[in-house]
Amino acid sequence: MPRDLDLRHVISPAVRDLIELANLGDFDRTREQINRLRGCTRPINLVGHTTTRDHTTGETIRSYSTSDEPTGRLLTTCGNRRASRCPTCSRLYAADTYHLIRAGLSGGKNVPETIRTHPRVFLTLTAPSFGPVHNRPTTKDGKPQPCRCGTRHHESTPELGTPLSPKTYDYTGAVLWNAHASALWARFTLNLRRTLAANFGIMQKDMNAALRISFAKVAEYQQRGLVHFHAVIRFDGPDGHTSPPPAWASADHLLRAIKPALKRTTLTVVSDTVGDREIGWGKRFKVDEITALGDGELTDKAVAGYIAKYATKSAEDSGTVDRSLVCRTCSGRGTVGGRIRELCPDCEGTRQAEPLRDLPVRQHVRQMIRTAWDLGGLPEFADLKLCKWAHMLGFRGHFSTKSRAYSTTLGALRDVRRAWRLAQADAARVRAGHPVSAPDTVLVTESSWAYLASGYRPGEELLANQIRHDVSQAQRLKHEGLEPA
């Protein structure tokens, strides 16, 4: 009598898991959860419940529990801003950053449209030179010129940004500059206020009572592994974007004050091991007024899009890795245990999650990482945490920052999105005949959530891959000006 064939060994684990998901019941709900993530690479798995009640009557307005889910858990987006980790969440972060920057230029998002009349400039600051590197110089009219090595490099040439003479390149200075770049920006903003007060001929406290300087900036890595900043700097009244600046403060004052403020901005790094160093900005910088109308190159939309583009990038754009190099088992100590300590079994005392010599990076980047790691072991640089940020080539600041009164906040934009989703949920409850709260009802929410894991089940990953393909296809068609079939 012939036996039934067992085909389980020829079905991939992902397909087998997808079949199991379909057999759990309510497969549409499982697919709905994954669709809502829009292809998030590594979602957060949560378990718990939340209940919203009317404070007066005690009536339950809405409730949710993961025990009612087919898989027993809730999937939510990871929220990672880096495109190398999660393209889906990074696109949402870039969109929020765009609206944040645009609101500070054109108004909207609770920012008045009169903000367009405030003087504002777009500033690009660079790092100084720590040795000549391969580059693609051009003349003033944009004609390409040969590099110092005598070659006209293509824009994709891997040598770009690497030193012409690695033996004489100041790797220590480069890493220390990255580590102090955020502090250098803070010192620059302070000196800018002082320079403006001197130019206006008034005391700084008197200027602060009549004039506020607001800004939003983003960091970008150059090919040589050093960060530089793009920033919007704007004049406001004393109350920020809600008040106009005084008539005697113009964009010309900003343009004239930036160069002397940059020259006087320096930091001194004291070290008995590598010697004292004075850190300052590079000689090359660019500052232009942002036009209020759409007839110039630097329009509100162009500047906001330019800054938002770099808000989701990280050091990996300079050829490094996007993960910490500190051993997680021993937290970078090299040893484990209590009173009796032993060498960490994972890093064998090196404190490294993976050997620096085995990293898939260029030699120039590897040397910057190794320099940051070595400097991190010196007691005078302990507060810089250079070992923790060695994969970032020493830079440990936020990639996008803004002053408090520049415009709205990322949190406020998320709150608006959350409120919209709740409104959609309430509308669905009304259609289903369930009660909803009146606009003036006082609501009380009780919640309890716990982290379970990260990532998808194999079958869910198949569904997520299909969603990523559909999203990518829709974006391609939109870029080409076509409509999806």
N, C-alpha and C positions, 0 to 999 in steps of 0.2 A: 504494500500500500504506500503510495508516494507521500512524503512528508512535506508540510508547508515550509517554504524557504524563509529563513530568518535573515531579513535584509537590514537589520539594525546596524550591522558593522559597515555597511556601505553608505549610510546616511550621515551627513556631517552633524557634529554636536549641535550646531546652531539650528539646523532644520529640525532635529529631534526636540530641542528645547522649544522651538516655535510650535510644534505640535502639542507639546505639554501645556503651553500657555493657552492654546485654543481649547484644550480639554478642561481647563480650570473653570470655564463658564464666564460669560460676559466679556468675550474677547474684544468687543467694540470698546469697552471701557479701558482695557489695557492699551489698545491702539490709540485711544484718545489721549491718554497720559503721554505717550511717546510723541504724538503729533504736537502737543502743546509745548514740548521742549525744543521743537524746531531743529533737531539734530544736534543738541548739546553733546559734546564729546564724552564727558565723564560726569553724569548727573549725581546729585546727592540723594541717597536713599534715607527716608525718614519714617519713623513709626510714632504714632501718637494720635491725639484727638484735639478738637477745638469746638467750643460751644458758645454761641452768642445768644443772650437772653435779654428780654425787656426788663429793665431795672425795677419798674413799678409793678408790673403784673407777674413777672417771673416766667412769662411765656417764652418758649424757645423760638427764636427767629431763624436761626440756621445752625446746623451742627454737621460735623464731619469726623470720621474716624477711619484710620487706615485698616481697621479690622473688616471694614466693608469692601475694601479693594480686593479684586481677584488675586493679586499677588501679595496682599497683606502689607503693602508699603506704599509710600508716596514718593514719586520722583520729582525733583525740582532742579532747576538749572544750577550749574556750578558757579556761574557769575564771574569766571576768570576773564580778565581784560586782555590777556595776551593772545594774539592771533595764532601763535605757534602751539598753544595749548587747547584753545577752543574757539574756532572761527565763528561759531554761532553767537556765543556770549560776547565775544570781542566786538562783533558788529553792533550789538545792542549798546555796548559801552561807548563805542565810537559815535553812535547816533545821539546818545545822551550828552556826550561831550560837545558834539556839534551844536546842539540846541542850547547848551549852557553858554558856549562862546558866542553864538549868534545872538542870544538874548542880551548879552552885554554890549552888543554892537548895534542891533536894530530894534531891540525891545521885544516884548512878549514874555510869556512865562512869569507874569506879575512884575515885569520890568517895563516902565513907561517908554513909549516910542520916542520921547524927547531925548533919550540917550544918544540918538543919532547926532545930535548937535554938540555933544561933548567932545572936546579935543582928544584924539587918540592916535597912537603910533604903533607900528609893527616893528619889533626889534629882534634881531638875530645876534646872539653872542656865541663866540667860539673859544676853544681852548688855545693856549699858546703852543708854540712848536717845541717839541722835545727831541728833534732831530729830523733831517729831511726824509721824506717818504715818496714812494712812487705815486704820481698823480697825473691828471689830465689838464694841464694849464691851458687857458685860452686868452686871446687878446681881448681888448675892450669891445670889439665888434663881434666877438663870439667865435673867432677862427681858432681851431685847435693848434696847440703848440707841442713840441716834443717834451717829454719828461727830462729831468736832470740826468737820467741814465741814457738819454739819447733816443729813446723809443717813443713813438706815439701809441699809447696804450688804448685798447678798446675798453668801453665802459664795463665789460664783463671780465676783464683781465684779473686773475686772482692776485696778482702782485700789487694791485692798487691798495694804498693805505699802509703797506708794509715798509719798514725802514730801508733806505739805501745802504746803510751800514749798521746792521743789528748790533755789532760790538760796541759802537759808540752811542747808540740810542739810549736816552734817559728813561728807562722803564720805571725806575723808582719815582721820578718826578711825575710821570704820566699817571701812575696808580694813585699817588697822593693827590693829584689834581682832581681826579674823578671822585675821590673820597671826600674832598672839601668843596665840590662844585655847588652843592646846595647852600652851604654856609657862605660861599662867595656871593651867591645870588642875594641872600638876606642882607649881607653887608652892602651890596650895590644899591638895593632899594633904600637903605638908610642914608647912604651917601647921596642918592638922587634927591631925597627930600632936603638934605642940607644944602646941596648945590642950588636947588630951586629957590630956597629961602634966601640965599645969598644973592642970587640974580634978581629977586624981587625987592631986595633991600629991606627985608623984615625979619623978625625973629622967627625961629622955626615953630614955636608954640603958637604964635599969631597966625602963621600960615596954616597950621593944622586946624585952627578954629574956623578958617574960611575955605579951606581947600583940602580935598582928600585925593590921594593917588591910588587908583585901583588897577589891578593887573590880573592876567591869567596867562600861564606859561605851560610849555610842554618840553620835555627833554628828548633829544634824538641822538643816537649814536652815529658817529662818523665811521668811515671804513677803517680809520687808524685806531679805533677802539676808544675814542674820547667822546664825551658827551658835549653837545652844545644846546643852547636854549632858543626857542622861539616864543616870543611873548607879545601880548597886547597890553599896552600901558595907556591909562585913560585918566583924564582929569574929571573929578566929581566935586559936588558941593560937600559940606561937612557931614551930611547924612548919607553919603554914598550915592547910588544910582538914582535915588528918588529926588535928589536936589541938584540943580544946575551949578556948575562951577562959576566963580566970579568972572566978570567980563575981562579983567586984566590978565587972566590965565589963558594962554592960547597954545596951539600945537607947536608954534615956533619956539616957545619957552621950553617945551619938552625936548624938541630936537636939539636945541643948543645946550641943554643941561646934561644930556646923556654921555657925551664924550668925556667931559671933565670928571663926571661921577665914576666912569669906568676907570680912568687913569688913577684915581685916588683909592680905588678898591683893591686892597691886598690883604692877605693873611700870612702870618709867619708860622711855619711848622717847625717846632723845636725837637731835635733828636740828636742824642750823642752818638748814635750808631751810623746814621746816614748823613748827618750834618743838618744844620738849620737851612730851611728853604723858604723863599718868599713866593707865594702863589698869587697869581693875578689872571686877568682875562687876556685872551689873545689880541693881537693888534688888529685883526680883521673883524669888523662888525658891520652890520647894516641896519639902518633905521629909516623908515619912511612913514609919512602920514597916511592914515587910512581914510579913503574918500567916503563921504556920506552917500554919494550917488553912485549909480552903476556905470559910470563912464570912465572909470580908472581901472588899473590893473589890480590894486589892492582894495577890493570891495569887501563889504561885510561878509558876503557869502563865500568868497574866495579865501579869506583869512580863516573863517570858522572851519571850512572844509580842510584847509591845510593843517591846522592844529589838531583837529579830530583824527586825521589820518595817522599822526604819530603817537596819539594817546594809547593805541593798542599795540604798539611795537615795543621791543625790549632789546636787551643786549645781543640777542642771537642774530640781529641784523648786521652786527659787526663780525660775525663768524664764530661767536662763542656758544656755549650751551645754555639752555634755559632751566637748569636745575641746580640746586645747591650741591656743593662738593664736600660738605661736612658730613661725616659718618653719623647716621641717625641712631645707631645702636648705643654709641658712647657719647653722643652729642658733641663730638669733636674733642673729647678729653683724651682719647687713646686708651683708656682703661675702664674697666667695669668692676662692680662689686662695692661693698661697704667698707668695713674696716680693713679687710684683706682685699687688695685690688689686684686684678689680673689684666693682661693685655686683652683689648677688645678682640673677640674672635672674628669679627667681620673685617675690620681695617688693620688688624695686627699691629696696632700702636701708631699707625701713620696718621690717624685722625681723618683720613680721606675716604669718602664714599666710593671713590674709584681712583685708581692711580692717575696722576696728572699726565704722565707720559703716554697714557693710552687714550686720552681724549681725542675725538675726531675733529680736531681744529687745526688751523694753520700754526706754524711755528711762532709767528709774531703774537698771536692770541695766547698760545700756550705759555709764552714767556711772560706776558702780562698777568696771566692767572698765577703762575709760579711766583712772580714778584709780589703780588697781592698776598699770597699764602705766606711767603717768608716774612713780609712786613707785619702780617697779622700776629706772628709769634713774638714780636718785640713788645716789651712792656709799655713803651711810650705811645704805642698805637693801639693799645687794647680797647680803648673806647670807640675806635673806628670799626671794630668787628670785621676786619678785612678778610679773615678766613671764611666767615659766613657769606660775605659778598664777593668772594674771589671770582665766582662765575659771572658776576656783573662787572668785572674788571675794576672793582673798588667802589663803584658808584652805588650808594645805598639810599638815595632820596626817592621821593615820589616822582613818577613820570609826568603827571599833570597836577598842577596846583593853581590856586587862585586866592586872591585876597577876599576877605569876608564880604565886602560890599560890592563885589564886581557884578554879580547877577544872581540867578537862582542857584540851587545846589543839586548835586546828583541825587541826594536823598529826597529832595522835594519832587524831582522828576519821577523817581520810583514810586513815591506816594501817590502821585497822580495816576500812574499806570495801575497801581493796586486798587485805587478807588474806582477806576473804570471797570476793572475786572469784577469787583464786588457789585457794581451797578448792573453789569451784564448777568451776573448770577441771580440777582434779585429779580431782574426782568424775566429770567427763565422760571423762577419760582412762581411769579405771578401767572405766567402762561400755564403752569402746571396746577394752579389753584391753591398754592400754599401761601400762608400769611407772610407779610413783610412788614417791617417797622415803618412808622410814620416819620417824616423828616425831623420832627422835634423830639423823637423818642430817645431816652438815655439808655444806651446799650452797655452791657457788661459781658466781656469775653473771658472765658476760662480756657486755657490751652496747656497742653503738656506734650512736648516733642523730644525725641531722642534720635541721635545719629546712629544709623545702622551700618551703612557701607557707602561706597562710591562706585559708579559704573553701571553697566547694563548686564542683564542676563544674556547669554549667547543669542537666544531667539529675539530679544528686544534689540540687540545690536543690528540684526538684519533689517528690522523695521526702521531703525534710526538711519542706517546707511541709505535706504531708499529715500527717506525724507531729505537727507543731505543732498542726494542727487537731484531731487526735484527742486530744491531751493537753489542749487547751483545752476541748474538749467534755466530757471525763471530769471535769475540775475543775468545770465548770459543773453537771453532774449531781450531783456529790458535794456541792457547795454547796447545791443545791436539795433534797438528801436523796433523790435518785432513783437508781436503778440503771441502768447502761447496758444497752441492748437487746442 
